[in-house]
Amino acid sequence: MSPNTSQLRRQTIKNREIMAITIGDKAPTFSLTSDAKETVSLTDYHGKNVVLLFFPLAFTGVCTTELCTIRDEKSEYEALNAEVIGISIDSPFVLEEFKKQQSYNIPLLSDFNREVSMAYDTLYDTFVLGMNKVSKRSAFVIDKNGIIKYAEVLESAGDLPNFVAIKETLNKLG
């Protein structure tokens, strides 16, 4: 979905209606377990701009590149008054080791049950090696009031989010 998409797409997953997230929508709230085995909720960031980055799997090449980019540019996001959060379907134990090995400086949250990925409409039906229901690489900017200001869901796991567009969106939010 491109950042300017305004058309809602509906689909049913396990008898639940899912709508694609679009700019201007209220961000679906969530509570997930972090790499530090603590519960982290979107509401913990109320009053702050948030960048949510869904990534397919820890310890894979493009995911490592994506999160290393964020790690190395964290001060830029802080200067733009934004908190960055990574989310994947990996367990908190895997995310803890991934964070430790790469010295990541953002919280990594486990969506092991895929509920948040489903709410944000960011799941592949099928992924590589016969894996199903893996998070698509996606980026969402949520403003201080919980409104989606940028949405990018990538079909190719080999692509990186548009970090320039994310920063431009944050810059406009002030």
Buried (B, 14 or more C-beta within 10 A) or exposed (E): BEBEBEEEEEEEEEEEEBEBBBBEBEBBEBEBBBBEEEEBEBEEBEEEBBBBBBBBBBEBEBBBEBBEEBBEBBEEBEEBEBBBBBBBBBBBEBBBBBBEEBEBEBBBBBBBEBBBBBBBBBBBEEBEEEEEBBBBBBBBBBBBEBBBBBBBBBEEBEEBBBBEBBBEBBEEBE
